[in-house]
Amino acid sequence: MRTFDDLEPGWTETYGPHTMERTAMTEFAAGFDPQPMHLDAEAAREKGYEDVFASGLHTVGVGTRLLVENFLNDSTNLGGLGIEELSWHAPVYPGDELSVRHEVVSTRVSESNPDRGVVVRDIEVFRGEDGDEEVVCSWTVAILMARG
């Protein structure tokens, strides 16, 4: 189990891939972001896209799921403290394979509770691999972790 003390700036890991399925994309959009370009291929083409594309929140959710399954659930994570600089860089289409990379950018021991600390990580969701990657979404997140 990873603890706050196991992490330092520059530490990075990558997880995935996850294949984006058309049905999952349109079901998410219907429930949470029912804009026409997320639901109907013709509506998306009318706006200049090649097909329906994932809601940005679905893309964030996929990246978060990969982080939870591969890092957070096997760590001393005590909860999120906030997200900054959330950006979408490119549309995500059915069949795209997405992966997520996170890198620790800073750590600090809590002044009020020295048995825990804050870890700030840059997150990138991307498609492709081995130098041919395209970042489709990114954000910075701070989490609270127990110390080892």
Secondary structure by P-SEA (a helix, b strand, c coil): ccccccccccccccccbbbbbaaaaaaaaaccccccccccaaaaaaaccccccccaaaaaaaaaaaaaaccccccccccccccccccccccccccbbbbbbbbbcccccccccccbbbbbbbbbbbccccccccccccbbbbbbbbcc
